[in-house]
Amino acid sequence: MSGFLERFAEEFARLEADNLGRLGELYSADVHFSDPLHEVWGLEALERYFAQLYGNVKALEFEFFAFDQVREGQGYLRWLMTYEHPRLNGGKPVSLEGCSLLRWGLDGKVVRHQDYFDAGALLYQHLPLMGPAIRWLRRRLA
């Protein structure tokens, strides 16, 4: 297990709406972050993205459970994210598994962060109008 990945996961899990200034300790100034719904370039843009993310939820928690360094300066983290949003799932907690690909430099800061997860499981299937239709379609396809 990579010491870098463990440290990163531990510090990332401590992030909250009121300490997002700490992102600069984890990410380089020219970081490139992407997930199935967003793409962000640069630390300032990443801070704005996370501020919006944390500002829209009542609770947000990450649990990291797998670490895999595939080569020097690159590895994967598997995680479980649990969040509560007042307009999704009746305000009840939603959990989602995902994976992050990280690339970091010699300075120990992440230069590339790419998240992989099911956007439907994150958002769409919990929307009041779309949710039932997406859940029906998934059952039908199974």
N, C-alpha and C positions, 0 to 999 in steps of 0.2 A: 504494500500500500504506500502511496506517495505521501511523504510528509507535507509537501506543498498542498496537495488536494485536501488533506485532512484539515490543515490550518485554514485554507480558504473557506471550506464548508463551515467550520466552526465560527469564523468571523462573519460570513454571509448570513448564517442563521441568527446572528445577534442584531442584524439590521432592523430598524424600526423607523417610523415616520420622523421621529425627532433626532435621529443620529445619521441621516443619510450623507452628511459631510464626510463620513468615514469611507465612502466609496473610493475616494482618492487613495486610500491605503491599500485597496484591493486591485484597482484598475489603473491602467496607464492613461495619460491624457488623450491619447489617440485611439482608445478602445473602440472596437467594432462589436456591437451587441445585436443579436437577432433572435427572434423566436417566430413561430408561425403567424403571428399577428403584427409584429413590429420589426423595424430595423432602425438602429440608432448608431450614430457615428460621433465619437468624442465623449469625454468625461462629463462636460457640462450638460450635453443632451441626455446622457445616461442619468444624471442626477435629476433632471426634469422629469424623465420618464418614470423613475422610481418614486418621485414625490407624487406624481399623479396616481400611480398604482397604489401606493400606501394611503393616499388621500381618499380613494374611492371605496376602500374596504373597512369593515369594522375590526377584522382580525386577519392576520396573514402570518403563517408559520411554515418553515421548511424543516423537514427531517431528512438528513442525508444518510443513506444506508449502503452505498457501494462506491468504491474508489478504484479507478483503474488508470494508472499512468502507462500510456502505450509507447511513449518514447520521451526523451528529455524535452521538457517544456511543453508537453501535450498530454492531456488525459481526460477522462470522463468521470462525471459524478452522476449517480442515480439518486433521485429524491422523491419525496412525497410532499406536496404542497397542500395545505389546508387553509381555506379562506372563508370569510363570511362577507357577503355583499347584501345590502338591504333589498336590492331589486332582483336578486337571483336566488332560486331555490327557496323562496319564502323567507330569506334571511338566515336560513340554517346553514351549517358548515358544508362546504364542498371540498372533496379531496381529489387530488389528481397526481398520478405518477408521471415522472418525466426524467429526462436525461440532459445533461449539459456537457458540451465539448468545450474545454478550456485550452487556450494556448497562452503561455506566459513567457516573459522575457527574463533575462539574467537579473534584472532588478527585482524579480519576484512579484511583478504586477501583471495582471491579465491584459493581454492585447486583443484577444478574440474570445468571445463568449457566445456560443450558439446553443439555444435551448430547443429540445425536441419534445413535443407533447401533442396530445389530441385536442385541438382547439374546440371541437364539439363538446368533448367532456368537460373542458374548462368553462365554456361560456354558453354556447348555443343551446345545448339540451336543457339548460336551466332557465331559459327565457320563458316567460308565461305563454306566448303564442307559438314559438318555434319548438320548445322543449317536447311537448307531447308528440308532435309530428316526427321529430328526429328520433325519439325513443321508439315509436311505432316502426319507422323505417329500419332502424337497426335490428329490431326483433324480426321483422319480415325478411331481411337479408340473411339473418343467421339461420 
